[in-house]
Amino acid sequence: MKVSRNLIHSSMRRMSVMALSLVVVIGTSTVARADETDARRLLKAMSDYMVAQEAISFEYDAILEIISNDKQKLALASSGKLIVNRPDKILVTRAGGFADVEMYFDGKTLTLLGKNLNTNAQQDIPGTIDHLIDELQVKHNRPLPAADLLLSDSYKALMHDVVNVKDLGSGVIGGVECDHLAFRAQEVDWQIWIAQGQTPYPCRYVITSTFMDGGPQYAIQIRDWKTGRLEAGLRQLTSASTIQRMPDR
């Protein structure tokens, strides 16, 4: 009888451990699903907020990592500003160690100005900012880094091929408290920090390659975020240099 009781007690303990393990697994799975739902909701809220703004202006600092032939990871730093008037006007500047460039698009023509080289080029690309981004990437093989954030449906573009979603809680970027989200797609991992509150703009965006050795990254950090009519900053770029056509590729 004593042996039977011990056997029953032992079995009950094993069952209790199994039940507890099952509860932990189920609980963890439920939390993971809740975190994924929250992350998707926060990203969608950012996308909706961005496209609802008629005009956007911000300054940025960016780091582009490259891998040298001898497998050394190098970081190229640049800074600039961006002004958008939807649906078809955009001004972007970028200054770094190798270039000092301005790009202006007025819905009809794309103008590129190389300040350090005193040269410029123009290309007829009629359409919206979405069309410009697609045209530069597909036809000219000149994608704009972090351009997905400027699309009219950035949520759809960002979530393409995503296979894993994480809500990593809060973080602080440039003194702004943010929601920190992480995503894994087929060829890249990416993270985004979104400002909390009524203006959920992207404060930091990091893309990490998972198919290239060394895992190079592109990171952009946004500051001085503004919305509203910004016509003063959108001007047609002019230059004394001869205008050249951008070659098709």
N, C-alpha and C positions, 0 to 999 in steps of 0.2 A: 504494500500500500504506500509505504514511504517512497519507494522507487517510482511508483506511478505518479505520486504527487510531484516528485522532483522532475519527472519527465514532462508532466503537464506544465509546471512552472517554467521549465526550460523552453518548452514549445511556445508558451505565451510570451516569454521574453523575446524569442526570435520573431514571433508574429508582430510584437510591438515595435521592434527595430525595423522590420519590413514596412509596417504601416507608417512609421515616422519617416522612413526614407521615401516612401511613396508621396507623403504629404509634402516633403521638401522638394521633390522633383516636380510635382504638380504646381506647388507654390512658385517655384523658380520659373517654370514655364509660363504661368499666368503673369508674373511680373515682367518677364521678357516680352510677352505679347503686349502688355500695357505700355511698356517703354517704347516699343516699336510704333504703337498707335499714336502715342504722344509725339514721337519724333516726326512722324509723317504729318501730323496735324500742325506742328510748329513750322515745318518747312512749307506746307501749303499756305499757312497764314503769312509767311514772309513773301511768298510768290504773289499772293493776292494783293498784299500791301504795295509791293514794288510796282506792279502793273497799274495800280490805281493812281499812282503819282504821275501827273501830267509832265512834271519836270523834276529832275534829280541832279544834284551836284555833290561831289565829294572829292577829297584828296586821298591818295593811296601810297603805300610803300609795298614793293613787291620783291620777292626773291625767286629767281629761277635757277634751279640746280642743274648742272650738266655733269656727265661722266667723261673724263678725259680718256685718251687711248691707253694710258697706263693705269686706268681704273681709279683715278683720283676724283673725288667729288668736289666740284667747284660751285660756288654760289655767286650769281650775278645779281647785283642789287640795282633797283631803279625806283624812282618816285614820279608822281605826276598827278594830274587831276582829270576828272571826267564830268562832262555836262551833257545831259540828255533832255531833249524836248520831244516827247512822243507825239506822233508815231514815227517821225522820219528825220530827226536832226540829232547829231551827236558830235561832240568835240572831245578828243582825247589827247593828252600830252604825256610824254614819257621821257625822262632824262636819266641817263645812266652813264656808266663808264665808256660805253661804245656808241651811244646814240643820244641825240637830242631831237625828238621827233614830235610833230603835231599832226593829227589826223582830223579832218573835218568832213562831215557828210551832211548834205542839205536836202536829201530826198531825191536828188537827181544825179549829183556828181560827188565822187569821193576825191578829196584833195589830200595829198601827203606832202609835208614840208620837212625836209631834213635841215634843221637849223645849223648843225655843226658842219654840214657839207655845202650849205648854201644852194640846195637843189630842191626841186619839187616835182610832183607828178600828179596827173589827174586821170580818172577813169569814170566813164558814164556808167552808173549803176542805179537806175531809177527804182524806187520802191521804199519799203519800210526799213527800220533798223533790223528787224528779223531777217529780211531779204539780204541786207548788207552782210550780216554775220554769216549767213549760209553761203553767199557768193564768195566771200573772202576765204572761207574754209575749203569749199568744194572746188571752185574754179581756179583760184589763185594760190591755194595751199598756204594761205597766210592767216591762220586762225587767230582770233583775238583772245588772249588768256582771260579766263573767267567770264567770257561773253555770255555763257548760259544764264548768268544772274540778270542780264539785261533783256532777255527775251520776253515776249508777251505771255508766255506760259513757261516760266522757268521751272516750275515744279515738274512738269512732264519731261523736260529736257534733263533735269538733274536726276530724276528717278529712272531714266532709261538704263536697263541692264542691271539695276541694283538687286543684289541677292541677300544682303544683310543690312539691318538697320539697328542703330543703338542710340539711346538717349543717355548721355553721360553727365547730365545734371548741369550745374551752373559753372560759369567761368567768367573772368573779368578781362576784357580787352580794352586797352586805352582808357581805363577807368569806368567803362560801361559794363554793367552786369548782363551776361548773355546766357542763353541756352546753348549748350554744347552738344552737337549731334555728330554721329559718325556713320558712314555708309561704305559698303563694299560692293563694287561693280565687277564686271568680268575682267577688266584690265587695269582698273585703278581703285585705290581706296581714297576716300575724300572726307574731310571734316568741315563743318561750318559752325561758326559762333554767331547767333542771332540775338540782337538787342531785345531785352525783355521790355514789356510795356506796350504802349499804344503805337510805337514806331518800330516794328520788328524788321529793321534793316540788317543786312549782313555786315558784321564787324570784321570777321576774318574767315578766309576760305583757303583750304589747303588741299591740293591734289597730289597723291603719291602714286607713281607708276609701280605696278606689281609684275609687269612682264619685262622690265628692263633691269639688268644687273645693277645693284647699288640702290635701287628704289629712289631715283631722283624725284624732287618735289617742285611744285610751283605753289607759292603762298602769296596771298595779297591781303593786306590789312588796310581797312578803310577808316578814315577820320574826317572830321568837319562835314558831317552829313547834313545836307539841306534839301528841302523840297520847295516847290512854288515856281512861279514864272522866272525864268533865268535868261531872258533874251539878251541881256547885256554881254553875257559870256559867249554867245553863239554868233560868231562873225565869219564872214567869208575870208578864208586865208588868201593872202596875196604875196607875191614874191617878184623881185626884179629878174630872177633867173628865168630861163626858157622853160616852159611847161613841157613835160615829156609824158607820153602815154605809158601806163603800166602794161607790161607784156602779158599776154594770155599764156596760161600754162596748160 
